[in-house]
Amino acid sequence: MSSADSIGYGLVGVGAIAEVHAAALARVRGARLRAVCSRDFKKARRFADQHGTDAERDLGTLLARSDVDVLCVTTASGAHGDSVLAGFAAGKHVLCEKPLEISLTRVDRLLAASRRRGRLLGVVMPARFGDGALAVKRAVDQGLLGRLTLCSAYVKWWRTEDYYRASPWRGTWTGDGGGALINQGIHAVDLLQWFVGEVRRATAMATSLAHPAIEVEDTLTAALEFTNGALGTVECATSCAPGGARRIELCGDRGTIVLEDDRITRWDLAKSGEGEVSARPESASKIGGGGSDPRAIGVEGHEKVIEDMTEAVRNRHSPRVTGEEARKTLEIIEMIYLSSPMSAMRAIRLAETRNSER
């Protein structure tokens, strides 16, 4: 640990999401952004100047700093693994943006390295930290919905052509791991598996309708069968203008809950044995969804994630969203992709990447 007063963070990658991390770090007591790095040193220097920290010329130099306890990875999705492994090799804990990696094979390498090095691995899933999501989780765990029957997630968002042009890795199998599902829909899928559990089977259709230049999907639907017997659907898109709230619908034989972004919009539950309708809890969370603008997600969710990671490092316990938890969500996403007609292209692209890494 760098000091008794603060946990030091180093940031690799200075794109749009890194701005959110830097702003969140500035708000977390006991955490401090010590340095940043990027393949483009000029960008790293500008970023560092804006946020009152140091810029390093490469990841190795950043990781050599004794005042960096946690490496925060905000690079392109397909490049997460290299940075995570470098962080562990340098003896650092790691907080990685979603997805942890773009395939289960790669994720398993990171989990093994985390265990081998004895370092913490946290994954940025801020939707789990919202007041609304926590209330829904408690209701499900207490059995207030009864037997879960139909549980679905909807992410009908919009992204412009400029969004994909701005970063060449977006909209590619090797850089992004997929499209609307793994990038925009991952938080909804994560909430769904956190609330409902693992998925046994999936059947999906995926295509690109509004963004023909990208090689991955901008529109996807999937039917799910959970291991507990419940059925469900997932709809994810960046083709739905102007974009709306992320929505989770949970139905059981004793009630229904609907969560939009982090706001509970329906709470119809019968108390066990009483037949009364439970009052809907208030939800004051400001965690946003980014339905039409990726910059609209706000800082609050990342602030809670970094608070949690900081306490985990300080007190030597696991963060709330571990690498193992993030793997469960990616397993569902990979299952959905493998069941869709686009799976052959994804498999080819990822195989080409694996061969190039040997």
Secondary structure by P-SEA (a helix, b strand, c coil): cccccbbbbbbccccaaaaaaaaaaaacccccccccccccaaaaaaaaaaccbbbbccaaaaaacccccbbbbbccccaaaaaaaaaaaabbbbbbcccccccaaaaaaaaaaaaaacbbbbbbccccccaaaaaaaaaaaacccccccccbbbbbccccaaaaaaccccccccccccccccccaaaaaaaaaaaccccccccbbbbbcccccccccccbbbbbbccccccbbbbbcccccccccbbbbbbcccbbbbbccccccbbbbccccccccccbbbbccccccccccccccccaaaaaaaaaaaaaaaacccccccaaaaaaaaaaaaaaaaaccaaaaaaaaaaaaaaaac
